[in-house]
Amino acid sequence: MRIASSVEKLTPYTPGEQPQDVDVIKLNTNENPYPPSPKIKEVLSSFDIDKLRRYPDPVFNAVRKRIAEIHGCEIDNIFIGNGSDEVLSVAAKAFVQNDEAIGSFDPSYSLYKTLAAIRDVKFVSSFLNADYSWTDPVISKDGIDVALFLLTNPNAPTSLSFPKEKIKAFASSYKGVVIIDEAYADFADENMMDLAIAPGNENTIVMRTLSKSYSLAGLRLGYCVGPKELIEAMYKVKDSYNIDMIAQVVALAALEDVEWMKANAERVRATRRRLTDELRSRGWDVPESQSNFIFAKPAKRPAQEIFNKLRENHIFVRYFPGEATGERLRISIGTEEETNRLLDCLLKLDK
């Protein structure tokens, strides 16, 4: 048996823990605490299963048409993937040559580094300031150009958005392709979609997902909007039928009910405000989140100790060891009841 050396050396991406016990509060994977649109149940209950004999639409025309309506662009500006992770994987194939690199900020979404390792190309980190604020991206290192820069905004795990003018200035001067990963945009005050659909844009793609604000993490559907030439290149390297028929039907139903999504997002934002204010009143350091989670530094005990104690009490949050992240916990926003239980447990731990 022969395994590629790059795969043998690969450190795989580690997803958040998925506890099977029903008696847990799961605040560790940034899932939406509220159900998706009821329109989804309607379309599933009336779905003709005989259609499953056929292959699905390989270019998802109905879903792309709806996304184009939402964002004010053409369907040729839209690519859809089996979750945002596939969109990123396809981009790594389409835009990066073997002697080039992939780059991103640090800290940021840890899958980016894994994608570079899978492609067997160099990964270049651009380290954020101590307060997680913008720093100028590194676009070349050791004579190797960064061909693809992956920019999460709002960023994970920091929860913060970068200034629009900084992103626009970087994108306009950058010679490679920049993907702005907006998984959490619907919880933020602003977004960068206008840059993706702007006349003259040649190198900037904005990516979205139905996992967070649309409450469809279990569906696995993400999409991106960008210049037609870049989108066409992505279609050249995607799998033949990467989005199944049922996923396309469900996604279309969700996208037809944007108001439901917005109402859920507003509930999350309200709970985020309440949790932030309460923790700050207890001495915690909590940045002004623009996502559906907070990245908080405990006041009295080390973050890892709090993480372990919460887990013992069946409350799951996320802890990232390391110099830049090890003092904080990433806590997804849950329901009001879940937030009450979290705050009660933290109050006991603070004593």
N, C-alpha and C positions, 0 to 999 in steps of 0.2 A: 504494500500500500504506500502510495506517495502523496504526501500533503505539501502544498506550497510552503516554502520557508516563511513567507510573510504571514501565513495563517498560523503556523506553528508558534510564531513569536507573538501573535495577537493577544492583547488583553481585551476580552469582549466587553461590550456595554453592559452595565448592571442596571436593570430596571428596578423601580421601587417594589418593595415587598408586597405580595398579594396574599394577605391572610385569608384563610378559608372560614375561620370562625365567624359566625354571624353576629356574635356579641362583641364587636369591636367598633371603634370609631376610626375610620380610615381617612387620615388627613396627610397622606404621604405621597400621592401621585397626581395631585392637581386635577382630580376628576371633579366634574360638576355635581353638587349635592342634590340637584333637582332633576326631575325626569325630562326627557326630550318631548318635543311637540306631540300632542295626541293625534295629529294627522298621520304620524308614522304607524300607529296601531291600525288606523283605518285602511291604509294602503296594504299593510301586511295581511289583514284579515280578508281582503278582497283579491289578493294576488293569485293569479292563475298559475298553479305549479306546473302545468303542462309546458309552460314557456321555458322551464329549466332544461328541456331537451336541447335547446338551442344555445349557441354561444352568445354572450352579452355583446352589446355595442362596444367595439374595441377603442372607440374614441369618444364615448360618453356624450353624444351630442346634446341630449336633453338636459343633462346636468350642466354642461358647459354653457348652454344657452341661458339657463337661469343665473349662473354665476356672472355671466356677461351683463345681464340686466341689472344685477345688484351693484356691480362696480362700474358700469358705464363704459364697457370696452367691447371688443369683438371676441367671438369664440376662439379665433386663432391666437388670441393672447393668453389662452388658458390651458394649463396642463393639470391633469388629475392623477394622483397616486394612491397606492394602498397605504394610507396614512402619510403624514408629512415625512416620515422616515424614508419611505420609498422615493418621494420627491427629491430628497437630499441625496439618496444613493444614485438616482438617475443623473442628477446634476454633476455628481463627482465623476461619472463616466463621460458625460457629454462635454464638460468644459475644462477638464484637467488632463494634460499630457503627462507621460511617465516621468519626464524630467522637470516637472513643475510641482507646486505645493498647494495645499489647502490651508487656510488660516481662519482664526476666529479670536475673539477676546477670551481672556482667562481672568476670573471664572466665567464659564458659560455652559451651554448644554454639552455634556461629556460625550455624547454620541459623535460629535464632529471629529474628535480625535480618532475615534474608532473607524469612521468612514475613510479617513486618510490611510490608516493602517490596512484596511481591507483593499484599498486601491494600490497599496504599496508605494505611496508617495509621501513626501515629507509633510509634516504638520508644523505650522508656525503659530505660536501663541503671541498675542498682544496683551500684555498684562495691564489690567485696569488699575486706576489709582486706589489708594487705601479705602476711600469712601465709595468705591465701585463706579466712579464717574468715568466719563469718556477719556480715552487716550488715543492718540493718533495710531491707526493700525500699521503694523509692520507689513510691508508689501514685498519685501525681498530679504532673504537671509542666506548667507554663505553662497552667494551667487545664484540662488534658486528663486525664481519669481513665484509669488503667490498668485495663482491663476483664478482661484475661487475663494472669496471671503464670505464666511457665514456669520451673520450678524443678528443675534436674537434681540428683539425689541418689542415689548419690554423683555429685559434680560432675565434669564434663569441661571442660577437660583436667586439672584439679587433682588428681583421684583421691580427693578427701576427701569424707566425709559430714558433713552439718550435724547439730547436735543435734536430737533428736526434739522436745524441748520447745519449741525455737525455731520449728520448722516448724508444730507444732500451734498455738502461740500466734498466729502470723501468720495461718494459715488460718482460725482461729476469729474473728478480728477483721476480716478482709479482706472487702470488699463484692463483689469480683469473683469470677471463677473462677480457681482455682489448679490447675495440672496439675503433679504431681510425677513427673518423668521418671525412672523407675527402670530404665533400660537395664542397669545394672550391679548390680542389687540382689542377685542370686544369688552374687556374690563378696564381699558385705558382711556385717558382723556383725549388722545389723538393717535393717528396712525400714519403710515407712509404709503398708503395705496396710491395717492395722487402721483407719487414719483414713478410708480410702475407703469401708469397709463399716460404719463406726460408725453407730449409730442417731442420727438428727438431722443427719447431714452433708448439707449443701445445696450446697456450692460446691467440694468438693475431689475431684479425679480423680487416680488413680494409674495410670501408664502402664508397660507392660512390653513387651519384644520377645523374639522367638525368635532374634534375630541373634547374640547374645553367648553366653549360658550354654547354649543349646540347639544351638549350632553350625550355625545355619541362616541366616547372613547372605545367602546366595544365594537364599533362598526369598522374602523380603520379607513378613513378617507380624508385625504388632505389635497390641497390644490395650490397652484401658484399662478400669478399673473405677471406677464412681462412682454418684452419685444417678441414679435412673431418669429424672427430668425432663431432666437434662443429657444423658444417653445418648440419650434419645428425640430431642432436638434435633439431635444429631450424625447420627442415621439419616436425618433429613429432608434433609440437604444432601450426603450421600455419593453417590458414583457408584452406578449401579444394581447392577452386578455387579463390585464392586471386588476381590473375592478369588476367584481362579479355582478350579475344582474340584480340580485336582491339589494346589494349595497347601493347600486345606482338608483333604484326605486326609493329606498329609504332616504338617501341623501337628498333627492329631489323634493320629497315631502317636507323634510326639515328646512330646506332652503326656501320653500314656499311659505314658511311660517316664521319669518324673521322677527316679527313682533313677539312671539313666544320666547325666542332666544334673548331678545333685548330685555324682556321682563325678568327672566332668570338672572341675566348678567347684572341687572340693577339690584336684585336681592343679594347677590354675592358681594357687590360693592358696598351695600349698606352694612352687611355683617363684617366685612373687612374693616370698615371705619370703626365699628364698635369694638372689635377685637384689638385693633391698633391702639385706640384710645385707652382701653382698659389695661393693656400690658404696659403702655407708657406710664400710666398712673402708678404702676407698681415698680417703676424704675427700669423696665426693659428698654433697650434701644431698638426701635422699629422704624426702618426707613419708610418713606411714603410710597407704598406699593401701588403699582399700576397693573397688577396681574390678579389672578385668583388665588394668590398665596402671599404670605408675608415671610420675610427673612429676618428673624428676630434674635437678638442677643439677650440671654437671660440676665437678670440683675444680681442674683445671689449665688447661683451654682453654675458650674461649667455646663455647656450645652450638651455634651455627650452624657453627662450624668442625668440631666433632665430627660434626654431622649430615652435612656434606659428605664428610668422610673415611669415615664409615660407608657412605655411598652408593657411594663409589668401591670399597668392598670388598663390594658387593652386599648390604648390610644396610640395610634401609629402616626408619626411624623417622619420627616427625612433629616438625616444628619450626614454632612459631607466633611470628612476629616481633611485636614490640610491647613496651611498657614493662612490662606485668604478666606477660608470658609469655616474653619473648625470651631469658631466661637459662637456660631449661630445655628438656628434650627429653621428649616423651611417647613412652614405649616400651611397646608391647603385650607381654604375657607370652606367650612361645612355649613350645615343647617344651624339655625338658632339654637336648637336643642343640643346639637353636638358641640357648639361653641360654649354653651353653658357648662357642659360636662368637662370640657377642656379647661376652662377658666377655674372651675371648682377644684379640679385636680392640681393645677398649677399653684393655686392658693395654698393648698395643703403642703406642697413640695417647697414652697417659699418659707415656710415656718421653721 
